[in-house]
Amino acid sequence: MNNFRHELIRSEVLEFKPYSSGLGIDEIKDKYGLNQVIKMASNENPLGVSPSVQEVIRKNASLAFRYPTPGNQELCGAIGRYLDIDPRRIVCGNGSDEIIDLLLRVTAEPGISNIAAFKPCFSIYQLQSRLCGLEFRQSPLGSEFSFDWNGLLGLVDEQTRIVFLTNPDNPSGFAVPSREIEKFYSKLPESTILVIDEAYIDFASPVEQYSSLKLALKTERVVVLRTFSKMFGLAGLRLGFGVFPMFLADYIRRVRLPFSVNILAEKAGLAALEDLIFRQTTLDLILRGRDYLGDELSAMGCRVYPSQANFIMFRPLEDAEMIFEKLLTRGIIIRPLKSYGLQNFLRVSIGNDQENRTFVTSLKAILSEQSAFDHNN
Ligand SMILES: Cc1ncc(COP(=O)(O)O)c(C=O)c1O
């Protein structure tokens, strides 16, 4: 008997290739019999969760039996004050992933609209587009992973409903000043929405020069996405938001599942916005670690790409897959970029000072073992 019943499943789902995330700590501990594993693969905050946020989560644990307030008004109000914008423009989601999904479902027509982005890009844009029955178009990044505006514009037609940009970009760390984005926006058709994913904007400096928040406020077809997963250290609680034109915020709010942001995520988000010291300490750590890792990787002969994010993309002289695997056996998880179509590239998230040093020492040992091996063979 055939138990698969494929005929019951939508064709987009039959063809769906699930998101491939970085490896987990427990998985690697079990596989290699290790007690300690360092994860520098998913661009999380190397300081963990701020102590003041942990305190708030503990204090509010007893509220977990309650439904959250629909619409997350208190949190949207606090984000509005933090960014100095009207809270009615803000919609929070279960990670910015949820906002990406909602944007596609609210604005694009299955089988008619198309979506455009650079290649490579954050894979959720493509996965959710396909799931929604939308054509997903991609134009290659320019030299050194820069944004080839003309190439991207060449994909856009009257049926292009959304263009996704990531600034700073993932996985390269490349970033453009917002004025370049504004020029690109001015060339888009009236029927196209520009979505600028600023998941890593807190690590770019100066932020005001790179962020397109002001552009979003003065136009009708620009959306900016932000997340609490990186700088704010809350990846596991799932909290992100979009800054929308007023009309679009209204539609997104209408269709969002009412309780997708859970009650502890909301309380934690409120507390995280208050904790300036944690954010400053994170920023200092990331900037220091980014310089240190960049210098050390270059000294090892790797090609290092300038980054405005909390990770560094690099191209080693030796085989990237071999390096990734050998780091795993030493209990260090980084991100191979094969799934982005970048065969011999690796991405390492900036860790704390100790993690960065351990990564550098291990990589040096792996490279010198390998060069001794190459020499003897
Ligand atoms: C470019 C980009 N956008 C969005 C996200 C997802 O963020 P969230 O955790 O808020 O869903 C990520 C996560 O790594 C990312 O790299």
The ligand as an SDF file (V2000), in Angstrom:
LIG
                    3D

 16 16  0  0  0  0  0  0  0  0999 V2000
   19.5160   38.3280    7.0300 C   0  0  0  0  0  0  0  0  0  0  0  0
   18.6900   37.6970    8.0920 C   0  0  0  0  0  0  0  0  0  0  0  0
   17.4110   38.0470    8.2020 N   0  0  0  0  0  0  0  0  0  0  0  0
   16.6070   37.5010    9.1270 C   0  0  0  0  0  0  0  0  0  0  0  0
   17.0960   36.5590    9.9990 C   0  0  0  0  0  0  0  0  0  0  0  0
   16.1520   35.8800   10.9590 C   0  0  0  0  0  0  0  0  0  0  0  0
   15.9890   36.5790   12.0870 O   0  0  0  0  0  0  0  0  0  0  0  0
   14.9540   36.0940   13.1810 P   0  0  0  0  0  0  0  0  0  0  0  0
   15.7240   35.3090   14.1610 O   0  0  0  0  0  0  0  0  0  0  0  0
   14.4200   37.3870   13.7360 O   0  0  0  0  0  0  0  0  0  0  0  0
   13.8700   35.2960   12.5110 O   0  0  0  0  0  0  0  0  0  0  0  0
   18.4250   36.1560    9.9380 C   0  0  0  0  0  0  0  0  0  0  0  0
   18.9310   35.1350   10.8620 C   0  0  0  0  0  0  0  0  0  0  0  0
   20.0150   34.6740   10.8580 O   0  0  0  0  0  0  0  0  0  0  0  0
   19.2440   36.7400    8.9490 C   0  0  0  0  0  0  0  0  0  0  0  0
   20.5180   36.3660    8.7970 O   0  0  0  0  0  0  0  0  0  0  0  0
  1  2  1  0
  2  3  1  0
  2 15  2  0
  3  4  2  0
  4  5  1  0
  5  6  1  0
  5 12  2  0
  6  7  1  0
  7  8  1  0
  8  9  2  0
  8 10  1  0
  8 11  1  0
 12 13  1  0
 12 15  1  0
 13 14  2  0
 15 16  1  0
M  END
$$$$
